Amino acid sequence: MPLFFCQKIFMSAIQKTHVLNEWMVLFRKLADSGVFALFLLACIVLTHYAYPSDARVPRYDFLFMLAIAFQIFLLWTRLETLPEAVVIMIFHVMAMCMEIFKTQDAIASWYYPEVFYLGIGKVPLFAGFMYSAVGSAIARGMRVFEVRLLKPPRLAYAGVLVALIYMNFFTHHYMMNLRWPLFVLALVLYRRTYIQFVLVERVRQMPIIWVFAFIACCTWLAENLATFTRVWLYPTQTNGWIVVDWDRLLAWYLLIQLSFVLVSALLKRKPATY
């Protein structure tokens, strides 16, 4: 009997150690996937508290140069592939187009309160990298986690959906906002899709809808930190910082799907169907 209990305790300890190891690997791979996003977020926070207010180079321009330098470092050390860098560049261009539109006086969805030299209109060039960081995390994550999809929708259907999502970010200022119908359509399109990923040589899977929701929540939390450090501000935050509206979670959820489809198409990593 004592031998039985000793064996049971020993097996339980091994199981707990294995579970702990999987959690550690999970966090390591998440950090690896989001290394560019984490770097930008750290720079945003540090420059808010430590960057000199009388510096010759404005804070936004300094952040832009840091982002460029870090991208060069990732490519030089081969921690990032050239196709992934191209994806970041394309995301940057698309993001700048939306930023320029959204910061017009007639729209004024948000604004950048500090001065800058490197920018277009009312948007510093650094702003595009904040969207690129999301695309970078998805592109790297698909490689780091060895992602495969079970029962994915046709790329053509997903492409039409994300085209409508991107258009709605512009058109909802002049016509009915289709955010909720597009959200429902996305749920229907991905209702049977599961994502497979590798942890410690074991294949795990979960509904891809949960993955989209997880990334959207992380992005929303990062957005709160960025507005708290005054990288940009919403009109409701002009007189003092408040939590970013919860409806931004829905916007990020839809934008994550746009990022996911673009990464899959641009890197030609359309996961295998099982």
Rosetta blueprint (number, residue, H / E / L):
1 M L
2 P H
3 L H
4 F H
5 F H
6 C H
7 Q H
8 K H
9 I H
10 F H
11 M H
12 S H
13 A H
14 I H
15 Q H
16 K H
17 T H
18 H H
19 V H
20 L H
21 N H
22 E H
23 W H
24 M H
25 V H
26 L H
27 F H
28 R H
29 K H
30 L H
31 A H
32 D H
33 S H
34 G L
35 V H
36 F H
37 A H
38 L H
39 F H
40 L H
41 L H
42 A H
43 C H
44 I H
45 V H
46 L H
47 T H
48 H H
49 Y H
50 A H
51 Y L
52 P L
53 S L
54 D L
55 A L
56 R L
57 V L
58 P L
59 R H
60 Y H
61 D H
62 F H
63 L H
64 F H
65 M H
66 L H
67 A H
68 I H
69 A H
70 F H
71 Q H
72 I H
73 F H
74 L H
75 L H
76 W H
77 T L
78 R L
79 L L
80 E L
81 T L
82 L H
83 P H
84 E H
85 A H
86 V H
87 V H
88 I H
89 M H
90 I H
91 F H
92 H H
93 V H
94 M H
95 A H
96 M H
97 C H
98 M H
99 E H
100 I H
101 F H
102 K H
103 T L
104 Q L
105 D L
106 A L
107 I L
108 A L
109 S L
110 W L
111 Y E
112 Y L
113 P L
114 E L
115 V L
116 F L
117 Y L
118 L L
119 G E
120 I E
121 G L
122 K L
123 V E
124 P E
125 L L
126 F L
127 A H
128 G H
129 F H
130 M H
131 Y H
132 S H
133 A H
134 V H
135 G H
136 S H
137 A H
138 I H
139 A H
140 R H
141 G H
142 M H
143 R H
144 V H
145 F L
146 E L
147 V L
148 R E
149 L E
150 L E
151 K L
152 P L
153 P L
154 R L
155 L H
156 A H
157 Y H
158 A H
159 G H
160 V H
161 L H
162 V H
163 A H
164 L H
165 I H
166 Y H
167 M H
168 N H
169 F H
170 F H
171 T H
172 H L
173 H L
174 Y L
175 M L
176 M L
177 N L
178 L L
179 R H
180 W H
181 P H
182 L H
183 F H
184 V H
185 L H
186 A H
187 L H
188 V H
189 L H
190 Y L
191 R L
192 R L
193 T L
194 Y E
195 I E
196 Q E
197 F E
198 V E
199 L E
200 V L
201 E L
202 R E
203 V E
204 R E
205 Q E
206 M E
207 P E
208 I H
209 I H
210 W H
211 V H
212 F H
213 A H
214 F H
215 I H
216 A H
217 C H
218 C H
219 T H
220 W H
221 L H
222 A H
223 E H
224 N H
225 L H
226 A H
227 T H
228 F H
229 T L
230 R L
231 V L
232 W L
233 L E
234 Y L
235 P H
236 T H
237 Q H
238 T L
239 N L
240 G L
241 W L
242 I L
243 V L
244 V L
245 D L
246 W L
247 D H
248 R H
249 L H
250 L H
251 A H
252 W H
253 Y H
254 L H
255 L H
256 I H
257 Q H
258 L H
259 S H
260 F H
261 V H
262 L H
263 V H
264 S H
265 A H
266 L H
267 L L
268 K L
269 R L
270 K L
271 P L
272 A L
273 T L
274 Y L
